[in-house]
């Protein structure tokens, strides 16, 4: 699997492209060498044949047919290895002189250069050989064939072809191996960047991409990314510090203001004034809840993986929350069902998990009309613990499902209902601490009131998970201790 993923990398594909270009260049070079070498050897053979033909023609002009026959017989006698091939026949292919007996069948109706096989069909004694010859007619209809045994030349050509094929195969293999090694080295550098980036995205903002000190393009890329991360962290810390400071500093005077309004409410006899003071107290409570939620989210984001992780029964925890909120649902005449597997165990912070579960159940009750239905479930799915809340409320449009986890974001349909848009932000922060993932879907797709189903997938408890969390927590713990010193906020759902 790892090999297949490496073969899909752009670095390997680039190396493969260079391999094709290099192999094509080598092939063209070897083909040119073969063409020139084979052509040169064939030209030499043809020149030798032409020289013998010129000598025979001179003898024919001086001694006639008898003189030509005599010369051919002398040459055959002087060449016991039969490197030169001669055949002089009549118009009817009757042999007059030569070292083969029969005219090659494939050459009986043609003139010029031919290639044929020396075997028993032409009266050859010995192993089969390859010959090249030239044929032409002599005055009077006589026929003359003059050639050379080129079997050694053919063997040499085959050796060259075999060497070229092996050379191409070795070239391709070495190019493929070189491309794989080059892409492997590049992929390792890229994977280091990817792994570090993934860890940073999970909350380890103090990590940076390592460099080799070679000052190559990868080192320059890592340095630029590290500088960008430093700038991002600086800006994030600045924004977080400002918002946390505002929330923390304003909470105290708001609390005093609320208390004063409440004292005024108790001391005023005028009914209209009491009503106005009551509304002011409610508004102050809403502002305090918003500030408390902001501080709570900031504290969760600062804690990161340093939360107090212990073995927790998710089923029992959700069951306790359901018993708490079941009466609230009954007051709104809602159908409340819960089916939890009490054996489902996870590694987590019980207080944070209860806060997350309470927020989601409270939201389901809040945004589901009377006579609506709410169901809560806990189960195991493919080795993961799943907490699910479904309702028949107003739902969330598909194009807004990715935005509801932003602070203060509220769906247009719910703006008339009480709330501050921080509930799902807190849920997202708790899920991220527990390495969970959140999936939002419609309970009744296509309906006028599609409802909403929220599923939170969490890693099931195991000793291996505990060890991994302990290692991650050690590197991230106390990274920003000062930022987490904000005053604790109530655990009531926002």
C-alpha positions in Angstrom: 0.0 0.0 0.0 2.8 2.4 0.9 4.6 1.5 -2.4 1.4 2.3 -4.4 1.0 5.6 -2.6 4.6 6.5 -3.4 4.1 5.6 -7.1 1.3 8.2 -7.2 3.5 11.0 -6.0 4.3 13.9 -8.4 8.0 13.3 -7.8 7.8 9.7 -9.0 5.7 10.7 -12.0 8.3 13.4 -12.8 11.1 10.9 -12.5 9.1 8.5 -14.7 8.8 11.2 -17.4 12.6 11.8 -17.3 13.0 8.0 -17.5 10.9 7.9 -20.7 12.8 10.8 -22.2 16.2 9.3 -21.2 15.3 5.8 -22.4 14.0 7.2 -25.7 17.3 9.1 -26.2 19.3 6.0 -25.4 17.2 3.9 -27.8 17.7 6.4 -30.6 21.4 6.5 -30.0 21.8 2.7 -29.9 19.5 2.4 -33.0 21.7 4.9 -34.9 24.9 3.0 -33.8 23.3 -0.3 -35.0 22.2 1.2 -38.2 25.6 2.7 -39.0 27.5 -0.5 -37.9 25.2 -2.9 -39.7 25.1 -0.7 -42.8 28.9 -0.4 -42.8 29.4 -4.2 -42.6 26.7 -4.8 -45.3 28.4 -2.1 -47.6 31.7 -3.8 -47.1 30.2 -7.2 -48.2 28.6 -5.6 -51.2 31.8 -3.9 -52.2 33.7 -7.2 -52.0 31.0 -8.8 -54.2 31.2 -5.9 -56.7 35.0 -6.3 -56.9 34.7 -10.0 -57.7 32.1 -9.3 -60.3 34.4 -6.6 -61.9 37.2 -9.2 -62.0 34.9 -11.8 -63.6 33.6 -9.3 -66.2 37.2 -8.5 -67.2 38.0 -12.2 -67.6 34.8 -12.6 -69.7 35.8 -9.8 -72.0 39.3 -11.3 -72.5 38.5 -15.1 -72.6 34.8 -15.4 -73.4 32.5 -17.9 -71.8 35.2 -20.6 -71.5 37.6 -18.2 -69.9 34.8 -17.2 -67.4 34.2 -20.8 -66.5 37.9 -21.4 -66.0 38.2 -18.4 -63.7 35.2 -19.5 -61.6 36.6 -23.0 -61.2 40.0 -21.7 -60.1 38.4 -19.4 -57.6 36.3 -22.2 -56.1 39.4 -24.4 -55.9 41.3 -21.6 -54.1 38.5 -21.1 -51.5 38.0 -24.3 -49.6 35.8 -22.6 -46.9 33.4 -21.4 -49.6 33.3 -17.9 -48.4 32.6 -16.8 -52.0 29.5 -18.2 -53.7 29.5 -18.7 -57.5 27.0 -20.2 -59.9 27.2 -19.9 -63.7 24.3 -21.5 -65.6 22.6 -21.6 -69.0 19.3 -19.9 -69.7 17.6 -23.0 -68.5 19.5 -23.0 -65.2 21.9 -25.8 -66.1 25.1 -25.5 -64.1 28.2 -24.7 -66.0 30.5 -23.8 -63.1 30.3 -22.8 -59.4 30.3 -24.2 -55.8 26.5 -24.6 -55.5 24.4 -26.9 -57.7 21.0 -25.3 -58.0 19.8 -21.8 -58.6 18.0 -20.4 -55.5 14.2 -20.8 -56.1 13.4 -17.3 -54.7 15.9 -15.8 -57.2 15.0 -17.5 -60.4 12.8 -14.7 -61.7 14.6 -11.6 -60.5 17.9 -9.8 -60.9 19.9 -7.6 -58.6 20.8 -8.2 -54.9 19.3 -11.2 -53.1 19.6 -12.9 -49.7 19.1 -16.7 -49.6 20.0 -19.7 -47.5 22.8 -22.2 -48.3 21.2 -25.6 -47.7 20.5 -28.9 -49.5 18.0 -27.2 -51.8 20.9 -25.4 -53.6 23.3 -28.4 -53.3 25.1 -27.0 -50.3 27.0 -29.5 -48.2 27.3 -28.7 -44.5 25.3 -26.6 -42.0 22.9 -24.0 -43.2 24.4 -20.6 -43.8 23.1 -17.2 -44.9 24.4 -15.8 -48.2 24.1 -12.5 -50.0 24.6 -12.3 -53.8 24.0 -10.3 -56.9 22.5 -11.8 -60.1 22.8 -10.6 -63.6 22.5 -12.0 -67.1 25.5 -12.6 -69.4 25.3 -12.2 -73.2 23.4 -15.0 -74.8 21.0 -15.5 -72.0 23.5 -17.1 -69.6 23.0 -16.3 -65.9 25.6 -15.6 -63.3 25.3 -15.4 -59.4 28.2 -14.0 -57.4 27.8 -13.8 -53.6 29.4 -14.1 -50.2 28.7 -16.2 -47.1 27.4 -13.6 -44.6 26.4 -15.9 -41.8 29.0 -14.5 -39.5 27.8 -11.0 -40.3 24.2 -12.1 -39.5 25.4 -13.6 -36.2 27.2 -10.4 -35.4 24.1 -8.4 -36.1 22.1 -10.6 -33.8 24.6 -10.2 -31.1 24.4 -6.4 -31.5 20.6 -6.5 -31.4 20.7 -8.7 -28.3 23.2 -6.3 -26.7 21.0 -3.3 -27.6 17.9 -5.1 -26.1 19.8 -5.9 -22.9 21.2 -2.4 -22.8 17.7 -0.9 -23.1 16.3 -3.3 -20.4 19.2 -2.4 -18.0 18.7 1.3 -18.8 15.0 1.2 -18.1 15.6 -0.8 -14.9 18.2 1.6 -13.6 16.1 4.6 -14.6 13.1 3.1 -12.8 15.2 2.3 -9.8 16.7 5.8 -9.8 13.3 7.4 -10.2 12.0 5.4 -7.3 14.9 6.3 -5.1 14.7 9.9 -6.0 11.0 10.1 -5.4 11.4 8.2 -2.2 13.9 10.8 -0.9 11.6 13.6 -2.0 8.5 11.9 -0.6 10.3 11.5 2.8 11.0 15.3 3.0 7.4 16.1 2.0 6.0 13.5 4.4 7.9 15.2 7.3 6.2 18.5 6.3 2.8 16.7 6.1 3.2 14.9 9.4 4.2 18.1 11.2 1.4 20.1 9.6 -1.2 17.4 10.7 0.1 17.6 14.3 -0.1 21.4 14.2 -3.7 21.2 12.9 -4.6 19.0 15.9 -3.5 21.7 18.3 0.3 21.4 18.7 0.9 24.9 17.6 4.4 24.9 19.2 5.7 22.4 16.6 7.8 23.5 13.7 8.9 21.8 10.5 12.5 20.5 10.9 15.3 21.5 8.5 18.5 19.6 7.5 20.7 22.6 7.3 21.5 22.1 3.6 19.8 25.3 2.6 18.2 23.6 -0.3 14.7 24.3 -1.6 13.0 22.1 1.0 14.9 23.9 3.8 13.8 27.2 2.4 10.2 26.0 2.1 10.3 24.7 5.8 11.8 28.0 7.0 9.1 30.0 5.2 6.4 27.8 6.6 7.8 28.1 10.1 7.9 31.9 9.8 4.3 31.9 8.6 3.3 29.6 11.5 5.1 31.9 14.0 3.2 34.9 12.6 -0.1 33.0 12.7 0.4 31.9 16.3 1.4 35.5 17.2 -1.8 36.9 15.6 -4.0 34.2 17.1 -2.6 34.7 20.6 -3.1 38.4 20.2 -6.7 38.0 19.2 -7.4 35.4 21.9 -5.7 37.6 24.5 -7.8 40.6 23.6 -11.1 38.7 23.5 -10.3 36.8 26.7 -9.3 40.0 28.4 -12.5 41.7 27.4 -14.6 38.8 28.5 -12.8 38.5 31.8 -12.6 42.2 32.6 -16.3 42.9 31.7 -17.6 39.9 33.6 -17.0 41.5 37.0 -18.7 44.9 36.4 -21.6 43.0 34.6 -22.0 40.8 37.7 -22.1 43.9 39.9 -24.6 45.6 37.5 -26.8 42.5 37.6 -26.7 42.4 41.4 -27.6 46.0 41.6 -30.5 45.6 39.2 -31.7 42.6 41.2 -31.6 44.7 44.4 -33.5 47.4 42.6 -36.1 44.8 41.4 -36.7 43.8 45.0 -37.1 47.3 46.3 -39.2 48.9 43.6 -43.0 48.8 44.1 -44.0 50.1 40.7 -45.1 47.2 38.5 -43.8 48.8 35.3 -40.4 49.6 36.8 -40.2 46.0 38.2 -40.9 44.6 34.7 -38.2 46.8 33.2 -35.7 45.9 35.9 -36.5 42.2 35.3 -35.8 42.5 31.6 -32.5 44.2 32.4 -31.6 41.4 34.7 -32.4 38.9 32.0 -30.2 40.8 29.5 -27.4 40.9 32.1 -27.7 37.1 32.6 -27.5 36.6 28.8 -24.3 38.8 28.6 -22.8 36.9 31.5 -23.6 33.6 29.9 -21.9 34.8 26.7 -18.8 35.9 28.5 -18.6 32.7 30.5 -18.9 30.6 27.3 -16.1 32.6 25.7 -13.8 32.0 28.6 -14.8 28.4 28.7 -13.9 27.9 25.0 -10.7 29.8 25.4 -9.7 27.6 28.4 -10.5 24.5 26.4 -8.5 25.6 23.4 -5.6 26.5 25.6 -5.6 23.2 27.5 -5.4 21.2 24.2 -4.5 17.6 24.8 -3.5 18.3 28.4 -7.0 17.6 29.7 -7.5 15.1 32.6 -8.0 12.0 30.5 -9.3 8.9 32.3 -11.3 5.9 31.4 -15.0 7.0 31.1 -18.2 5.0 30.4 -19.7 7.1 27.6 -23.0 5.2 27.9 -23.4 5.8 31.7 -22.4 9.5 31.2 -25.0 10.0 28.4 -27.6 8.1 30.4 -27.2 10.5 33.4 -27.6 13.5 31.0 -30.7 12.0 29.5 -32.3 11.5 32.9 -31.5 15.2 33.6 -33.1 16.5 30.4 -36.0 14.1 30.0 -38.2 16.2 32.3 -37.4 19.3 30.3 -38.5 17.6 27.1 -41.7 16.4 28.8 -42.5 20.0 29.7 -42.4 20.9 26.0 -44.6 17.7 25.3 -41.7 16.2 23.2 -41.1 12.6 22.7 -37.7 11.8 24.2 -36.1 8.4 23.5 -32.6 7.2 24.5 -30.8 4.0 23.7 -27.3 3.8 25.1 -24.8 1.0 25.3 -23.4 1.3 28.8 -20.4 -0.9 27.9 -19.0 1.8 25.5 -15.8 3.1 27.1 -13.6 6.0 25.9 -10.6 7.9 27.2 -11.6 11.4 28.2 -12.3 14.1 30.7 -15.7 13.3 32.3 -16.6 16.9 33.1 -15.9 18.2 29.5 -17.7 15.2 27.9 -20.8 15.8 30.1 -20.7 19.5 29.1 -20.6 18.5 25.4 -23.4 16.0 25.8 -25.5 18.4 27.8 -25.1 21.2 25.2 -26.2 18.9 22.3 -29.2 17.6 24.1 -30.2 21.0 25.3 -29.9 22.4 21.8 -32.1 19.5 20.4 -34.8 20.3 23.0 -34.5 24.1 22.3 -34.8 23.9 18.5 -37.4 21.1 18.4 -41.1 22.4 18.5 -43.7 20.9 20.8 -44.9 17.4 19.9 -41.5 16.9 18.3 -39.3 13.9 18.7 -35.7 13.6 20.1 -33.6 10.5 20.3 -30.2 10.0 21.9 -28.0 6.9 21.3 -24.5 5.6 22.2 -23.1 2.7 20.3 -19.9 1.2 18.8 -19.4 1.5 15.0 -16.2 0.0 13.4 -14.2 0.3 16.5 -15.3 3.8 17.3 -17.6 5.1 20.0 -20.5 7.1 18.6 -22.7 9.6 20.5 -25.7 10.6 18.4 -28.5 13.1 19.0 -31.4 13.4 16.5 -34.3 15.8 16.5 -37.2 16.8 14.3 -36.5 20.5 14.6 -35.8 23.2 12.1 -32.4 21.7 11.1 -29.4 23.4 9.5 -29.1 24.1 5.7 -26.4 22.1 4.0 -24.4 25.2 3.0 -24.2 26.3 6.7 -23.3 23.0 8.3 -19.6 23.8 8.1 -20.0 27.3 9.6 -22.1 26.5 12.7 -19.0 25.7 14.7 -17.7 29.3 14.4 -18.1 31.5 17.4 -21.3 33.6 17.4 -22.5 32.1 14.2 -26.3 31.4 14.2 -28.5 29.9 11.5 -31.0 32.4 10.1 -33.9 30.3 11.2 -32.8 30.3 14.9 -32.0 34.0 15.3 -35.4 34.6 17.0 -34.6 32.0 19.6 -32.5 32.7 22.7 -28.8 31.8 22.4 -25.4 33.3 21.7 -24.0 31.1 18.9 -21.3 29.6 21.2 -22.8 26.2 22.0 -21.5 24.2 19.0 -18.2 26.1 19.2 -17.8 24.6 22.7 -18.8 21.2 21.5 -16.2 21.4 18.7 -13.5 22.4 21.2 -14.3 19.4 23.5 -14.5 17.0 20.5 -11.1 18.2 19.2 -9.5 17.7 22.7 -10.7 14.1 22.6 -9.6 13.6 19.0 -13.1 13.2 17.8 -14.9 14.1 14.6 -18.4 15.6 14.2 -20.8 14.7 11.4 -24.0 16.7 10.8 -26.9 15.3 8.7 -30.6 15.8 8.2 -32.8 13.5 10.2 -35.6 13.7 7.6 -33.9 14.7 4.3 -36.2 16.7 2.0 -38.9 17.4 4.6 -40.1 20.9 5.5 -38.6 20.4 9.0 -35.6 18.2 8.2 -34.4 18.1 11.8 -30.8 17.5 12.6 -28.7 14.5 13.5 -25.3 15.1 15.2 -22.9 12.3 15.4 -19.7 12.5 17.4 -17.1 9.7 16.7 -14.6 9.2 19.5 -11.7 6.7 19.8 -12.8 3.8 21.9 -10.8 3.1 25.0 -7.7 0.9 24.8 -4.3 0.8 26.6 -2.6 1.8 23.3 -4.8 4.9 23.0 -3.9 5.9 26.6 -0.2 5.6 25.9 -0.5 7.7 22.7 -2.5 10.4 24.5 0.0 10.4 27.4 2.9 11.0 24.9 1.0 13.8 23.1 -0.1 15.4 26.3 3.5 15.6 27.6 4.6 17.6 24.7 1.6 19.9 24.7 1.0 20.4 28.5 1.6 23.8 30.0 2.3 25.3 26.6 0.3 28.4 27.3 -0.3 28.2 31.1 -0.8 31.9 31.5 -3.7 31.9 29.0 -5.5 29.2 30.9 -5.5 31.2 34.1 -8.9 32.8 33.3 -11.6 32.4 35.9 -13.6 29.1 35.7 -17.0 29.3 34.2 -20.2 27.4 35.0 -20.8 24.1 33.2 -24.3 25.1 32.2 -25.0 24.6 28.4 -24.8 27.7 26.3 
